[in-house]
Amino acid sequence: MSSNLIYIIPFFGVIALIFTFWKSAWVSKQEVGTPKMARIADDIADGAMAFLKAEYKVLSIFVLVVAALMVWSGMSEGTSPLVGVSFVLGAICSALAGFIGMKVATKANVRTTNAARTSLGKALEVAFAGGAVMGLGVVGLGVLGLGSLFWAYSSMGWPVEKVITVLTGFSFGASSIALFARVGGGIYTKAADVGADLVGKVEAGIPEDHPLNPATIADNVGDNVGDVAGMGADLFESYVGSIIGTLVLGAALMNTQGWSDEYGGMSAILLPLVLACIGIITSIIGTFFVKVKDGGDPKKALNLGEYIAFALMLVVTWFVVQQMLPGEWTVGGATYGPTGVFVAVLLGLAAGLFIGMITEYYTGTGTKPVMSIVEQSLTGSATNIIAGLGVGMISTCIPIIILCIAIIGAHHFAGLYGIAIAAVGMLSNTGIQLAIDAYGPVSDNAGGIAEMADLPKEVRQRTDKLDAVGNTTAAIGKGFAIGSAALTALALFAAFMTTAGITSIDISKPLVLSGLLLGGMLPFLFSALSMNAVGRAAMDMIQEVRRQFKEIPELKAALGVMKKNDGKEMSEWSTADKATFDAADGKAEYSKCVDISTKASIREMILPGMIAVLSPVLIGFTGGAEMLGGLLAGVTVCGVLMAIFQSNAGGAWDNAKKMFEEGVEIKGQMYYKGSEPHKATVVGDTVGDPFKDTSGPSLNILLKLMTVVALTIAPFI
């Protein structure tokens, strides 16, 4: 059975990619809308592709240099130079996933806007189709890449341990691209967002996504760069990393048990790949249930698709696990069986869902934590920021308890292998989970295009309804990504200990304790570097937007007309004022703002990325395997906590601001956009932006990448 599975697995990746191309073609066939909408969408698409081209040009040099080093070390140490090939293919698959997702997202945004001119249901269909391309593209490339390499290396007659050792390079390649995509994308999007908000909304008093704002196009590009390509690369890395970690532990389990082929022989090794294949099919099925009628709730439609995929995954997993694994086995005096492995998968899936729900509670519009920020905004920016920090800190408690329950439970029912398979379980439905996440930035862009193209109010109301749900799904997605990162890092950590021959790590040893402290410090250093990078890039953006408002006569005149007619509908303006405003159309130099964000993100992503790659190498080769283990433990604990804190604080600040923009009642009095409390929330949201979109999400990749690097160098130390 196992020998046949090796050949079948890659074809499930092909199925996912066929679905991806079908959905992409369907999106391309939808109507674009007016010439102005098409022009705006082209500007966004050109900016997104310019960023990817610049980023991939830099990363290609890094990939080639590291691949050459891995080929050389593979030849000199007697493993295999093909580990360098695995690394390059992992990097290519990760980059390709980002490219495919970005390409279709920048097609789907304007088509979602056009669909919203007639129907909420059609708009949801187009936006979700764009997200589905990203989701199924990631899992398709992951399964096709890993499955094909496993097939190719196994056919060389290598022992399975060597196959998996060489295969770890694929995960390293994926992790490297993911880190730079997340950090670079986060810096890009927040430099544009902060610049657009502070100068446009606060200083000039113009609405978000207004065409007069020179940073608007860069802001919309940033949504795709950070939350489509960045999130896709993040979950691609987790997806691949969890499978690799389980492969290593599965090989160790197979060897200790001496399983023969009557039990499937390699079934413990192939099980994570089989679960990934099942997840592809259940995710595809789930996408067909995401539909909504006008007046309906898009969130319920998205949840229905996810829950159906979840239920199908559990049912099929039960039968597959019972079929593939032997009746029972014993490790360290404890007896396990296929039912225990199924429970571990269930715990992983459930942990992902629950962490998402907790994230929604702490960041969702109208919830008690967000209302506490809203209320404390009455007394200014300082109390708003204090409240947001408090919400972010307390939001770490329940997700960590959920993760602890999942880890302890999975280990109880299936040992170390159970922890790894729980991570695979959490990520098995990545296809539809990422589709729901990527739907958010598509909807956000759709609303921006509606505003910039001056479409009727009812269009913006429909896109706002989609965007409101998208903000929630984005926050939930970040929570899911953090949870999956924690379990994936733990699975890879267990795999590292197995490969390095370490049975336990004694923290009373000076080297180990030093490694632990150094690891705990790295998330703070990493966050500081990325936050400061956003600050520097945002300063450049602010200066450029101010310059254009001051030096471009048409923009200056249009802003004056807007202030003069503040509170009036445009239909009430004088003919001369309308003519002055119309004369400013297209005069903003959007490309200069796009260029500032692109150059800043490429420049600033290098140092954080090199710290993540070099730290485990330096500690591993100078302090040894145990000190490296301490480093990984420290970075995992602090990294997970910092990521949850920053992502949830940022999300809560964001939705507190949105509540004022929609109108909120506090102690019997209504407050609206433009009020003093609203201005306080804009400041809080500006502080929270790099928290939730740059440093917070990037920490997921920091801890996974460091563990993957440690696993890759484990045979040499």
N, C-alpha and C positions, 0 to 999 in steps of 0.2 A: 504493500500500500504506500509506504513512504517514498519508495523510488519513483512511483508514478506521480505523486504529489509534486515532486521537484519540477517536473516538466509542465504541470498544469498551472501552477501558481502564477507565472508571468502573464498568462492569458487573462487573468482577472484584472491586471493592470491595464491591459489593452482594452478590455471592456469599459473600464472607467474613462479611458482617453477617448474612445469612440463616443461615449455619452457626452464628454466635454466638447468635442468638436461639433456634435449635433446641436447642443444647446447654443454654442457660440454662433453657428450658422443661423440658427433661429433668431437670435438677438440681432444679428446683422441685417436680417430681412425686415425688421420693424422700421416704421417711418421715423425720420429724424426730426421733422417739424419745420419751423420757419428758417429762412436763411440766417437770421441773427442767432438763433439757437445753434445752428450748425457751426457758425463761426466761433461761438464761445466754446462749444464742445471740441472743436479742432485745436483751439488754443490750449485747453486742458490736456488733450491727448498728446500734443506736441511737447508740452512741458514735462509730462510724465515720462515719455520716451527719451527726452533729452537727459533727464535724471538717470534713468536706467543705463543709458549708453555711457554716460560719464562714470557711473558707479562700477559697471561691469568692466570698463577699461582698466580701472585701478585694480579691481579684484582679480582680473585675469593674470596680472603680474604676480600677485600674492599666491594664487593657486599654482602657477607654474613653478615658482621658487620652492614652495612647500612640497609639491609633488616630486620635484627633482631630489630634494633631501630625503623624502620617504623612499624613493627608488634606490638611492645610494645606501640608506640604512638597511633596507630590505636585502640588498645584495651582500653587504658587509657582515650582517648579523645572521645570515643564512635562513631568513624567513622567506620572503619573496618580494621582488621588485614590483609585483602586481598590486601591492598595497597602495602604491602611488597612482596606479590606474583607477583603483576603487575610489581614491580621494578625488580625482578629477571628475569621475562620473557622478559622484555624490554632489560635488559643487555645481556641475552642469545641470543636474536634475533640479536642484534647489533654485538655481537662477532661472531655469526654464519655467518652473512653476510660478515664480514671481512675474515673469514676462507674460505668460499666458493670462494670468489673472488680471494684470494691469491692462493688457490690451483689450480684453472683453469688458472690464469695468468702465473704461473710458468710452466704450461704445454704448454700454447699457445706460449710462447716466442720462444722456440727452434723450434716448428713446423712452426712458422712464418718465421724463418730464413731458414728452409728447403724449404718452399714454395717459398721463394724469390730466390732460386737457379734456378727456372724455370719461375716464373710469378709474376709480381707485383699484378695483380688482385687476384690471389690465396693467396698471402701473406696478402693482406688487408682483405680478407674473414676470414682467420684464426685469425688475430689480433683482428678484430672487434667481432668475435664470442666469443673470450675470454673476451672482454669488456662487451658484452651483458649479459654474465653470471653474472657479478658483478651488472650491472644495474637492470636487472629483478629480481635478487636475493634479492636486497635491497627492492624494492617495493613489491615483493611477501611476504617477511617476515613481512614487515610493515603492509600491509593490512590483512594478515592472523592473525598476533598477535593482532592488535587492534580490528579487526572484531570479532575474536573468544572471546576475553575478553568482548567486549560489549555485545555480544550474551549471554555469560555465566552469567554476572552480571545482565543483564536485566531479565533473566529467574528466578532470585531469588526474583523478586517482589519488588525490590528497586525502589524508585523514581529516575528519570533520573539524578538529581543533584548528588545523592550519587554515581551512576554508574560512572559518569564522574570524580568525585573527586577521587575515587579509581583507575580509569583508568590513572590519571596523573602520577602515579607511573611508568607506562610503559615508558612514555616519559623521566622521571628522570633516569631510568635504561639505556635507549638508550643514553642519554646525557653523563652519567658518562663514559661509555665505549668509546664513541666517543672522549671525551676530552683526555683520556689517550692514545687512539690509535693515535690521531693526534699529540699530543705532543711527545709521545714516538717514533712514526714513523718518525716524523720530525727530532728529534735529531739523530736517527739512520742513516737516509739517508744522512744527511748533514755532520755528523762526517766522514762517509765513503767517501763522495764526495769530501769534502775539503781535506782530507788526500790524496786521490788518485790524485787530481789535483795538489796540491802544490808540493808534492814530485815527483810524476810520470811525470806530464807534464812540470812543471816549472823547477824543479831541475834536474831530470834525462833526460828530453827531449824526453820521449817516448810518443806515441800516446795515446789518450783516449781509455780505455777498452783493453789496451795491456795485454797479458797474463803474462808478466814479472812483472806487478804491483801487489803486494800482496793484495792491497785494492780493486782490480777490482771486485771480487766476492761480497764483502760487499757492494760496490757501486751499483751493479745490484740488490742485495737483497733489498737495500734501496729504489730503484724505486718502488718495489712492496709494501714494508712496508708503505711508505709515500703516494704514489699516487693511490694505489689500496685499501688496507685495510683502510688507513687513510681517503682518500676522500670518500670511501663508507660509513664509520661510520659517517662522517660529514653530508653527504646528507641524510642518514637514520635518523639522529637526526632531521634535518630540516623538513624532510618529515613527521615524526611522530609528531613533535612539532607543525607544522602548523595545522595539523588535530585536535590535542588536543585543541589548542587555539580556533579553530572554533567551536568545540563541546561545549565548555564552553559558548561562546557568543551565539551560537544557542539555548542553553537551556535557557539563559536569555531572548532571543528574544521570544521564544515560551511561556515562562511564562508571560511576559508583555503583549503579544497579546491575550493570552488565546485561542490559536488555538485548534480547535477540530480535530477529526480524518478525517472529511470530507476534510480538507486541508492537509491530510497526517500527522497531529499531530506533529510527530517528524522529519518532512522533513528538517527543518533548521538545525537540529542536524546531520542527516544522509547525508546531501548533500556533505560535504567534503569527506566522505568515498566513496560515489557514484562517485564523480569526480576522486578520486584515482583509482577506478575500471576502469573507462573509460580510464584513462591515461595508465593503464596496457595494454589494448587492442590496443590503438593507438600506443604505443611504440613498441609492438610486430610487428604490421603491418609495422611501419617505418623501422625496421631492415631489412626487405626483399628488401628494395630499395637501400641498401648500397652495391653497386657493382662498379667495375672500370675495364677497359681494360688496357692492357699494353700501356704505353704512355699517359694514362689518368691522371686526377687530383683526388687523393684520397680525397682531401678536399671537392670538389664538390659532391662526392658520399656521404660523411658523412653529408653534409649540406642538401642534397636531402632527406635523411631519416628523419632528424630532422624537416624539413619544412613540410613534408607530415604528420608526427605525430602531428605537431602544427595545421595544417589546419583541420585535422580530429577531433582533440580535441575540437576546436571551434565549429564546426558544430554540433557535438553530444551534447556538453554542452548547446547550445542554446535550443535544444528540451527538454533536461532533466530538466533544470532550469524552463522552462515554465510549465512543467508538474508537478514538485514537489512543487512549491511554490504558495501561493495564489495570487490573482490579485494585491493586494496592502496592505500596512500596514503603520502605522504611529508611529514614535518614536521621542519624543521631538519636536513635531510640524512639523517634516519633513515627507513627504510621499515617500515611497519606493515601488518597485515592482520587479518582477523576471528579467525584462530587465536590471534594475540597477545592480542586482547581476551578470548577465552575463557580463556587462561592466566591473565590478570589476575583474572578472576572466580574461577577455581580457587584462586589464591593467597589471595584474600580469604576464601573459604570455609574453606580449610585453616588459615589464620592464626587464625580464630575458634575452630575446633575445638582446635588445639594450645594456644592460650592457656588455654582451658578446662581442658585436661588438666594443664597446668603449675600452674594455680591449685589444682586438686584435689590435686596432689602436695604443695603447700606448706601446704594447709589441712585435708586429709583426716584422719580418725581413724586412728591407728596408723601414719602415715607417719613417715619418719625426722625431718623438720623438727619435726613436732608432738611426737614422742617426746622430742626434745631439750628442749622446753619442759617436758614432763611430768617429766623427770628433774631438771631444774634447779629445779623447784618444791619439791623435798625440803628445800632450804635457805631457803625463804621467798618472800615476795612480790617482793622486790627482784630476785632472780635470775630469777624467772619473767618479770618485765617486761623485764629485759635480754635474755633469750633470745627473747622475742616480738618485740622491736624488731629483733634480729639477723635473725630469720627473715623479717620483713617487708622489710627492706632488701635481703637477698640475693635475695629472690623477684622483684625487679625485673629481674634480669639477662636470663634466658631469654626472657620475654615481649617485652622491648625488642629482642632479637636477632631474634625471630620477626617483629616488626613491621618491622624494618629490611629483612629478606629480602623480605617481602611488598611493601614500598614500592619497593625497588630493582628487584625482579623485575617488578612491574607496570609501572614506568616503562620498563624495558628492552624489554618486549614491546609496550607500547601508549602510551608517552609519559605526559604529565600526565593524559590521558583515562583511561589504564590505572589510575592510582592511584585516581581517582574511581570507576571501575567496580569496582575491587577492594573498595572500601567498600560499594558496593551489593551485591556478591557476598556479603560477610560477613554483611550484614543481610537477604539475600533470604529466608532461612528464619526470619525473626523470629517468624512466627506460631507455629511449634512450639517454638522456643527459649524464647520468653516463656511459652508454656503450661507448659513444664517448670519455669521459674523460679517462676511464680505458684503452681504446685502445692505448693511448699514452705511458704509461710505458711498455706495452707489446711490442710495436714497438721499444722502446728504448732498452729494453733487447735483442730483436732480433738483432739489430745492434751490440750490445756488444758481443753477441755470435758469430756473423759473423767475427768480428775482432779477437776475441780470438781463434777461430777455424781456422784462416788463410784461409778463403774462398776467391774465386776470387773477383776482384774489382766490377764486375757488380752486385754481390750479395749485397755487402755493399752499392752500389749506390741505389739499390731498397729499402733496409732497411732504408737508410738515407732519402729517399723521404718520406717514411712512418713516420719516426721519426720527420722530419721537420714539418709535419702536426700535429703529436702528441704533439709537443711542443706548437703549437698554440692552439690546443684543450685543453691542460692542463691549459694554461693561461686563456682561456675563461671559463673553468670549475671553476677555482678559483674565477673569477669575478662573475660567476653565483652563486657559493656557498656563496659569501659575500652578494650579493643582496638578496638571499633567507634567509640568516641568519638575515638580517635587518628586512625584513617583518615578518619573523617567530617570532623574538624577540618582535616586536611590537604587533603581535597578542596575544602572550603569556602575554605581559605586560597588554594589555586590559583585558585579561582573569583574570589576577592577581587582577586588580583593582575591577573587577566585584565580584570575590570571596571574596576579603577582605572588600567589601562594601565601597570602596573609590570612590567618584564621581569626585573629582578634587584634584590636588596636588599643594599647594601654595609654590613656591620656596623662598618666602620672610621669611618663617619660618626657624629659625636657624638649627633645626634638618634636615629639608628637604635639605637646601642648603649644609649642611655638608655631607649628603648622596650623593648629586649630585657631590661634589668635590671628595669624596672618590671613587665613581664609575668612574669618569673621570681619576683618578690616576691608577686604577687597570690594564687597558690595557698596560700602560707603565711599571708597575712592572712585569706583566706577560710576556711581550716581553723581558724585561731585563733578567729575569730568564731563559727563553728558549734560548735566544741568547748566554748567558754566558755558558749555558749547552753545546751548540754546540761547543763553543770555547774550553772548557775543554776536551770534548770527541775527538775533532779534534786533539788537542795536543797529546793525547795518541796515536791516529792513526798515526800521522806524525812520532812520535818517533819509532813506531813499523815498519813502512815501511822503514824508514832510517836504522833501525837495520838489517832488512832482506837484504837490498841492500849491506850493509857493511859486514855482517857475513856469508851469504850463497855464497860459492865460485862460483857456477854455475850462479847465478843471476849477481854477480859482473862481471864475465867474459863476459856474454852475453851483459850487458850494454856497456862494453868496445868495443865489436865488433860492436854494433849498432852505437856508436859514430865514430868509425873508418870508417864505410861505410856510413856515413850520406849523404843522397841525392842519393844513388844508389839503384836500384831495387835489391831484394834478388837474382835474377837470375845472377846478375853481381858479387856476392860475391865469395870469394875463397872457396874451398871445406873445408878447415880447419875452416874458419869463420862460415860457415853453420853448421858444426858439433858442434862447441862451442855453437852456438845459440840453436840448437836443444836439446843439453844436458840440457838446463835450463828449458825445458818444464815440467811443473808440479812440479817444485822445490819450487815455492813460497808457503809459509805457509798461504793459504787463510783463514783457519779456525780460526787462531789467530786474524785476523782483524775482522772477523765476530763476534767473541766472545767479542772483545773490544767494538764494536758498540752496541751489545745486552746488555751488562752489563751497559754501560753508559746510554743508553736510559731508561732502567728500573729504574736505580738509580735516574736519573735527572727528571723523569716525576712526581715524587711523590709530591714535594712541589708546583709546579704550579697547579696541580690537586686539592690539598687540599685547596688552596686559593680560587679557584673557587667554591668549594662546601661549605666551611665554612663561607665565607664572607656574603652571604645573610642570613644565619642562625643567625650569631652573630648580624648583624645590625637589622634584623627583630625582634628578641626577646629582644634586649636592647633599640632600638630606636623606635620601632613600625612600623606599616604598611606604614605610609607616608614617614618616613626616608628611608625605604626599597625601596619605589617607586622612591625616589630621587636617590638612589644608582643605580637602574636599568636604569634610564634615563641617568645618567652619563656614565655608562659602555657601553650602546648602542651607544650613539653619538660618544664617543672617540674610541670605539672598531671598529665600521664600518669604520671610517676615517683612523685609523691606519692600519686596514686590507687591505684596498684598496691601500694605499700608499706603504706598504711593499711588497705586492704581485706584484704590477705593476712595482715598482722599480727593484725588483729582476728579473722579466721576461724581462724587457728592457735590463738590464745588460747582461743577459744570451744570448739574441739574438744579441746584439752588438758584443759579443765574437764570435758567430757563423758566423757573416758576415766576420770577418777577416779570419776565418778558410776556408771559401769558396772563399776568394779573393774579395777585395772591392776597388773601385777607389775613391780616395779623392783628389780633386783639380788637376785632371789630372795624378795622380800617383797611381799605384797599390800597395796594401799592402796585405801580406799573413800571414799564420800561421808561428809563430816564429819571426815575426818582433817586434820591440819595442812597437808599438801601440797595437799589439795583446797581448803582455805580460801585458800591462796596463789593457786590458779588462779581462784578466784572474783574475787579482786581484779584479777588480770590480765585476766580476761574483762570486768570492769567498765570497765577502762581501754580495752580493745579495742572495746567496743560502739560508742561514737561514732566510732571509727576506721572500722569496717567498714560502719556503717549510717547515718552522718550526713555527716562531712566527706569521707571517701573517695569514696563514690558521687556526692556533690554536685559534686566536681571535674570529673567527666565533663561535666556540663552547663555548668559555668563556661566551659570552653575552647570548647565548641561554641557556646554563646550569644554569647560575645564575637566569635567569627568570623562568626556569622550577622549580628550587629549591624553589624560592619565591612562585610560584603557588602551589607547594606541601604543603608548610607550612602555606599558607594563612588562612586555616580554624582555625589554632591554635593561630594566632596572632590578 
